[in-house]
């Protein structure tokens, strides 16, 4: 709903400006009061469309199949700088399930041959356009996949892109366990 979208945008603004997420309730209270949607004596919960921060997060966890227990934060000391950094370590099975069930994915995001997940690669690939047309994928498919058993090759790319350990950045290093 538009109301949910507004509340999600507020959470995003708070997160991207490094403001405390505890500010969510205060900003929502100010918003509802200033728009005349609640009176000063009313609580936030009295507004029919208000979602508390815990309820909003629970709804988003369910919608995007993300579980807060799917990760842990490890403190690690970097070898050359001796800097202490927080490393988010994700449970691989939880993350893979999240990727495979993400509702934002649409048919155009899949790399099927002939629009069929069980279709093998063509015998002759003239152009390399994505991961499923590269030599590593094609040779792995040839070695591991048995068409008679309805198997599918699922490439998973592991990388850390634009990661930093600088004290001036809020981008954490994320590693899969």
N, C-alpha and C positions, 0 to 999 in steps of 0.2 A: 504494500500500500504506500501511497505518498508519505504518510505519516511515519511508517517504518523507515523509508528511505531517508527522511530528514534526520531521524534519530541515529541512523547508521552513519550518515555524513558528519554529524556532530562527533561521534566517536572517532571517525577518521581524522577530523580536524584536531581534536585533542591529542591524538596519537602522533600526528605528523608535526605538531608544534612542540612536542615533548612536554606538554602540560599533563598534569596528573589526570588519570581517568576518573579519579574521585570527583573532579569538577563537573562530570556529566550531570549529576542530580541538580547541582546548583545552577548550571546553565539552563537546564530544562525548566527548573522552577522559575527563573527569571523570564524565560521565553513565554511560558504559559501565563504568567502574571501580566507581562507587558502586552500580550495579545488579548487580554481579558478573558482567557479561557478558564481560569480559576481565580478565586478570590484569595486574599491574603490568609484568611483563616482555614482554607482548604489545603489538604495534603496533595502531593503529586499524584498519589495513587487514586485520588478521586476523579481524575480526568480519565475518561473511558479509553482513550487511545494512547495513554502514556505507558511506555514499557520501561521498567526499571533496568538498570545496567546489567544485573545478573540475568534477568529474563531475556534481554536483548542478546546477550552473549550466548545463552543457552540456545536460543532460536537460531543464531548464526552457526553455532557448532553443529546443530542438527541439519540445517539447510546444506551446509558445505561438507558434511561428514568429517568434521574435524573434532578430535577429542583432546581435551587439555592434558590428559594423562599420556599422550603419545610422544611426549618429549621430556627431556630433563636438561638442566643447565649444569655443565661441568666447568670448573675453573681450571685453566691451564696456564702454564708459564711458557712463553715463547723462548726458544733456545738462544737466539742471538741478542734479543733486546732485554730479556728477563722481564718483559711486560706480562702482567697478569690479565688474562682475557676470559670473558665468559663465552663458552662454546655451547650452542644449542645442539643437542644430540637427539635425533629423532628415531623413533621405532620404525624400522623399514616397512614392516607389514602394515602398520597403521597409515604411513605416508602413501604407500602404493595403493591401498584401498581408497584413500582420499583422492588420489589422482584419477583412478579408474571410475569413480562415481561422482566426480565434480559436475554439478548441474550446468555450469557455464560452458562445458564442452558441447560442440554441435557437430553434425555430420562432416562438415568441411575440415574439422580438426584431425580427423582420422586419416591414416596413410594406408588405405586398402588398395589393392590392385583390383580393377574392374568393379569397384564399389562392393567388394565381397571380402569379409575378414578372413575367409578360408581360402581365398584364391592365391595361388603361388605367384612369385614374381615372374614376369615374362622371360622367355628364354634369352632374348637379346635386349639388353638395356643400353640405349645409345646415349642417354644423358643422365648425369647425376644431378638430381634436383632436391633430394632430401635424404634423411638417414636410411630409408628403405630402398634406395637405389645405389647406395655405395657398395664397394667391393666387399667390405667386412660383413655387411648385412647379408648380401647375396650368398657369400660362401658359408656363412653360419647357417643360413636357411637350408642350403643344400646338404650340409653335414648333419644337422640336428632334427629337421622336421620330417615327419612321416605323414604324407598326405592321407594315407588310409586310416590314420588314427585321429583325423580332424584336429591336428595340432596347429598352434599359432605361435609365431616368433614375436616376442614382446621385448623390443630393445628399451633399456632404461639407461638414460645418460646421467652420469654423476659428474658434477662439476661445481666449482665455486666461482661465480662470476662477480667481478667488481667488489670483492670482499676486502675489508680493511680492518686493521687493528689499531688505527689511530685513535688517540684520546679525543680528537675533534670530530669524530663521526659516531652516529648512533647505529650504524649498520653492523649487526653482529655477524660473526662467521658461523655458518650453519653447516653441520656435518651429519651425514647419515650413518647410523650405527650398523 
